[in-house]
Amino acid sequence: MRILVTGGAGFIGSHIVDHYIANGHQVMVVDDLSTGRLENLNPAADFVELDVRDPGIEKLFKMRFDVVNHQAARGNVRASMEDPMVYADVNVRGGINLLECCRKHGVRKFIYASTGGCVYGELQYKPADENHPMVPRDPYGASKASFELYLPVYKLNYGLEYTIFRYPNVYGPRQDPLGEAGVVSIFARQMLLGLPVVINGDGEQRRDFVYVEDVARANVMALASDKDTVYNLGLGKGVTVNEIFQVLRDITCYSQPAGYGPPKLGEVRDSFLEASKIARELGWRPQTDLRSGLEHTVEFVRQKELVREG
Ligand SMILES: NC(=O)c1ccc[n+]([C@@H]2O[C@H](COP(=O)([O-])OP(=O)(O)OC[C@H]3O[C@@H](n4cnc5c(N)ncnc54)[C@H](O)[C@@H]3O)[C@@H](O)[C@H]2O)c1
């Protein structure tokens, strides 16, 4: 298949590109490199540096893509509170720009990365399934939830097939350890460098951590699915940030205790997702257990830090 992956130089998008190429697909990546990095890019993918909002993106659709996989987004909850306009602009208007290109150029299918961690808000029951009400608490979550609504509209009116994934906390190699999100990479780097680690709040908040390769596999499975629907990804059980700290401490032989800071403003207490629908319908199950996923991530961060130190 010919597949356009937006955000394919980013953390999750670059793993999806690797999986698509390994499965014999032809891939073009569009990324504005705002948080993505050229070093993440698979050399077998074509690359165009472009903003998904740019009307010029339509020229690329002469390639006659079968599928558009849309990972590009602004993804920082706190920044979205400060600049909600730009979050709507990139995450909603940028997405519609792509949908219009799909409509005009006969793309068969659209795959979209939404967020289970932010569209559901504070969970009314746990784990949250796909029918849980969407009550986002921040403009990032609201923008991701809003764009979901366009996909059934384009299916109904123009026949564009779709799969929506609501990701949990995704972790693994290539997640930015200097970013705002991605507690695993951040802690791993700090521990490897012997720096103090500060947990926001009491550390008992629970998250559903899924390894990035498992997320990429789901994106491969979606290519063959003819169901137009939304799937949670997740392990269905929460792991506390304190537990993540302990396992990483063990892997990195870090000797210092955790420090505790004020909780992050607007952060939900617990977020974990029921992913039995995708298990039933597509046969997806996470294959990487937490310990080995954390080990791979630590190893990646270690190599990166060695290179950085020269
Ligand atoms: N990481 C997680 O735990 C998580 C959880 C839920 C949902 N998601 C979603 O998964 C997707 C990928 O997230 P990620 O963690 O890999 O983040 P990331 O920042 O590593 O990747 C996003 C990519 O999109 C690119 N990008 C941003 N704005 C763009 C624009 N206007 N035009 C073109 N490219 C643009 C960035 O340069 C980057 O390469 C996002 O849609 C995000 O909302 C991620």
The ligand as a Tripos MOL2 file, in Angstrom:
@<TRIPOS>MOLECULE
LIG
   44    48     1     0     0
SMALL
NO_CHARGES

@<TRIPOS>ATOM
      1 N1          2.7570    9.6480   23.6870 N.am      1 LIG1
      2 C1          1.6060    9.3100   24.2300 C.2       1 LIG1
      3 O1          1.5850    8.7090   25.3140 O.2       1 LIG1
      4 C2          0.2960    9.6310   23.5410 C.ar      1 LIG1
      5 C3         -0.8940    9.3490   24.2330 C.ar      1 LIG1
      6 C4         -2.1100    9.6100   23.6180 C.ar      1 LIG1
      7 C5         -2.1420   10.0930   22.3120 C.ar      1 LIG1
      8 N2         -0.9830   10.3970   21.6670 N.ar      1 LIG1
      9 C6         -1.0820   10.9170   20.2900 C.3       1 LIG1
     10 O2         -0.1750   10.1970   19.4770 O.3       1 LIG1
     11 C7          0.3160   11.0300   18.4340 C.3       1 LIG1
     12 C8          1.8290   10.9740   18.4040 C.3       1 LIG1
     13 O3          2.3400   11.4690   19.6410 O.3       1 LIG1
     14 P1          3.8540   11.3200   20.0870 P.3       1 LIG1
     15 O4          3.8690   10.9850   21.5240 O.co2     1 LIG1
     16 O5          4.5790   10.4480   19.1260 O.co2     1 LIG1
     17 O6          4.3480   12.8350   19.9740 O.3       1 LIG1
     18 P2          5.5530   13.4770   19.1500 P.3       1 LIG1
     19 O7          5.5590   14.9330   19.5280 O.co2     1 LIG1
     20 O8          6.8000   12.6960   19.3200 O.co2     1 LIG1
     21 O9          5.0510   13.3180   17.6460 O.3       1 LIG1
     22 C9          4.2260   14.2450   16.9860 C.3       1 LIG1
     23 C10         4.8520   14.5420   15.6400 C.3       1 LIG1
     24 O10         4.0020   15.4550   14.9280 O.3       1 LIG1
     25 C11         4.7970   16.4970   14.3730 C.3       1 LIG1
     26 N3          3.9560   17.6810   14.2490 N.ar      1 LIG1
     27 C12         3.4150   18.4310   15.2480 C.ar      1 LIG1
     28 N4          2.6820   19.4350   14.7320 N.ar      1 LIG1
     29 C13         2.7490   19.3020   13.3800 C.ar      1 LIG1
     30 C14         2.1900   20.0280   12.2980 C.ar      1 LIG1
     31 N5          1.4400   21.1190   12.4990 N.pl3     1 LIG1
     32 N6          2.4440   19.6140   11.0380 N.ar      1 LIG1
     33 C15         3.2410   18.5270   10.8140 C.ar      1 LIG1
     34 N7          3.7930   17.8040   11.7880 N.ar      1 LIG1
     35 C16         3.5450   18.1800   13.0650 C.ar      1 LIG1
     36 C17         5.9490   16.6700   15.3460 C.3       1 LIG1
     37 O11         7.0960   17.2820   14.7660 O.3       1 LIG1
     38 C18         6.2220   15.2280   15.7530 C.3       1 LIG1
     39 O12         7.1400   14.5930   14.8850 O.3       1 LIG1
     40 C19        -0.2580   12.4260   18.6950 C.3       1 LIG1
     41 O13        -1.3760   12.5940   17.8520 O.3       1 LIG1
     42 C20        -0.6860   12.3820   20.1500 C.3       1 LIG1
     43 O14        -1.7630   13.2360   20.3950 O.3       1 LIG1
     44 C21         0.2430   10.1650   22.2520 C.ar      1 LIG1
@<TRIPOS>BOND
     1     1     2 1
     2     2     3 2
     3     2     4 1
     4     4     5 ar
     5     4    44 ar
     6     5     6 ar
     7     6     7 ar
     8     7     8 ar
     9     8     9 1
    10     8    44 ar
    11     9    10 1
    12     9    42 1
    13    10    11 1
    14    11    12 1
    15    11    40 1
    16    12    13 1
    17    13    14 1
    18    14    15 2
    19    14    16 1
    20    14    17 1
    21    17    18 1
    22    18    19 2
    23    18    20 1
    24    18    21 1
    25    21    22 1
    26    22    23 1
    27    23    24 1
    28    23    38 1
    29    24    25 1
    30    25    26 1
    31    25    36 1
    32    26    27 ar
    33    26    35 ar
    34    27    28 ar
    35    28    29 ar
    36    29    30 ar
    37    29    35 ar
    38    30    31 1
    39    30    32 ar
    40    32    33 ar
    41    33    34 ar
    42    34    35 ar
    43    36    37 1
    44    36    38 1
    45    38    39 1
    46    40    41 1
    47    40    42 1
    48    42    43 1
@<TRIPOS>SUBSTRUCTURE
     1 LIG1         1 GROUP 0 **** ****
